[in-house]
């Protein structure tokens, strides 16, 4: 056997080449999704807590949620919370640790480009959110939720969720790409709790002091929760929540592009 | 003639006040294994990370497959495999699925199953990365570097901390990759690894190239006569019996008061039969019975220690 014949038979003979981008993004998104769904802490944050809040506060009248069935107030709130927990809290913590373990650096040496990686992460987040929304809607329906939204209201709600995902994801990456992983872990959890308390998720906005309203109304979680609540109860489709979320998305994305550090 | 796999000229890299790489130059010819050998902190990893495009250089030029790694990153990434010191694998990812993911980034990958099998990871397919042993993590990292069928492979300390079997499996794979035509640049501080794998050894210390050549080149013309004897041996007396331009070194002092001596000579005729006869005649006249008397080439380790010093380094 000649030397070239041996070479040709080796499974390691160089044959470099990148896969098509869509294949890389699909494979990476699948990986991210599986890692997210296998992570116990992430599931607690993204599934268990929202379901418990929805079921608990719908069944037990611990807080006064205003007129109407309690679940009608809580279902949109908890969907908003679930969107935030996945796009912001979970993603900030996950990406922060990936950065500190050198995963982002190592992926940077593969043919998967950075925009490709971001696309994959976004797809994984949307995938988790789809599962969350299906689960939460099922629980809400079982608790007697009766949403009142036409096609326009549903489309408006979907647009709000996408816009909020863009804003929360950018904020998550801003935090994960600038702070140490441990600091990101602490800060992301703190922000989650603060926004849960302040953002009109569990309490009607009318309960907050008037002086605080401008700040509270400008929070992305308030815009999402209030916007969803109005849209899903057949109310007027206001521009304000869309504007608030768009501004957050724009500012966060700009800062992230400038400040994010991969290592 | 294809361009060299890697060409580094006068590379400088500073971290604050520390100069990690100080006008380093070397060439890694295509289709060969080049080992960057040096003590910890010599600048090996900085150099390799600049070649991989992870870091920029402060000055000097780096060409990888004829291209600038910072500017031509996208063109180089499919062609270059990298095994970094930190594996960079998510703790929750499973061995098999992560390797398959890496394979899916490439047009014509090596079969992941074949690699898992070759590197003894088949049984750990479904184990999450955080539950793998250190050696398994390292082998998975190697598999990820290789799976895309690269032209050029950078391996940063590929066998650090591996047990002998895993090290052997890694060495076999590197040998096979080389025969398949892959160019390989690896860093190591194991002499045996450099001696065994590398066509070319670049010894680096304090960020500079202190020697560069094949193991044979580096150890050529460095014959010496070694023997064991009491620490009190009259080396002055022995030296006067030898031709001019000879020297005696103590390589090692044992706890039992025995020393390992090495005699080298630059005299005409070199370390030939007559020179050995002169030494043994002096032994006979002085009643010295040497242990393990032998004429040998210096090893790569001798050359390395001679060039980089015997003192322990911090860091």
Interface residues (C-beta under 8 A of the other chain):
Chain A: X6 X7 X10 X11 X12 X13 X14 X15 X16 X17 X18 X19 X23 X24 X27 X28 X31 X34 X35 X38 X39 X97 X98 X101 X102 X103 X104 X105 X106 X107 X108 X109 X110 X111 X112 X113 X263
Chain B: X52 X53 X54 X74 X77 X78 X79 X80 X82 X84 X86 X87 X88 X89 X90 X91 X92 X93 X97 X98 X100 X101 X102 X104 X105 X106 X107 X108 X110 X111 X114 X144 X146 X148 X149 X150 X151 X176 X177 X179 X180 X181 X182
